[in-house]
């Protein structure tokens, strides 16, 4: 069973259990009969549920997600190329790209998209550099409005070791009633595996920090540039560990393949910054003069030709669905004062929020809470005990102070 449809599957099982339990009790009046029914049902269900952790390749998430509504009909992607709405399938492990996309493009029917009525949508499929995400791009400039679509990844998809998906993944979504263009997420590449990555150094001023996921520093930068973490490096290891990091710590002076990987992550971070900064045709420009206090911001491309700030004790809300994308282009600094919060509503996800900041600093105040991926041209500075569901990706330094930084949930 694929993870994409698991929520619907479990809901159906729960309803069946409830219904059949009531029937058993009413007809037989017997607790023993009820227990027997549940045992028989679970004996059939558990093997399928256990497959999720069996190490086999599967589609772990999709965009749009299953049963999503009000999906944009087109996508503005990297390089400002507008295409039909791109559909992505993210796998739980690295895949053999030759089994998912094809040459010539579009001739391999492993990943398909159809109108729910049955009409096929011509398109091409491309895997990302890590071979963990496939993107289907329709050949037409847009999908049809107010139309239901079904995406399928078949069992022809194989992982890097040649093992095929045990079951196909199928999910459906419905487009908006009127044509609209949404932003594609910014491709972070290998930088997207870190909660904190900095080209010059990472410092934690006050112990303990609580970082969930990996941290690392850029090309040519040794582990001496990671301070305040009490690193433990086993002999000839490619990574060190810290009690303050639920993940691994990487630096250029560690064993292979780390020097190559942090160099690639730095390059990917720069490319992601350039992509976010280069998106054209903003949906919103200079909203509230850059003062976010009390605002509710909807998905799309937001641009400010100024500093952006959030005043002491206030909040800003990002309201949208789990497939919606926010890209914030800020030519100045970004400052959230002490005790401020970035709130998410409507199912919005931190992984789909990108703050591209060209100014000299990104500053989070003490006890502030932040959401979204930060792509900073310069330094990111965090006040004492500020928290974030974020990736801090800085082209200079990241300076922490007893902060909790958790990578965004998928």
Protein Blocks (a to p, Z undefined) as FASTA:
>chain_A
ZZklmmmmmmmmmmmmmmmmmmmmmmnopaklmmmmmmmmmmmmmmmmmmmmnopacdfb
dcddehiahiafbdcdehiiacddddddddfbdcdfklmmccdehiackbccddfklpac
dddddddfkopaccdddfbfbdcehiacdddddfkbccfkopacfbdcdddddddfbdcd
ddddddekjmlmpfbdcfkbccdfbacdddeddddddehiafklpghklpaddehiabdc
dfkbgcddddfkbccfklmmmmmmmmmmmmmmmmmmmpghifbghihhhpaghpacdedd
dddfbdcdddehiacdddddfkbccddddfbdcdddehiacddehhiafklpccddfbfb
dcddehiacedjdddfbdcdddehiacddddddfbbcddehiacddddZZ
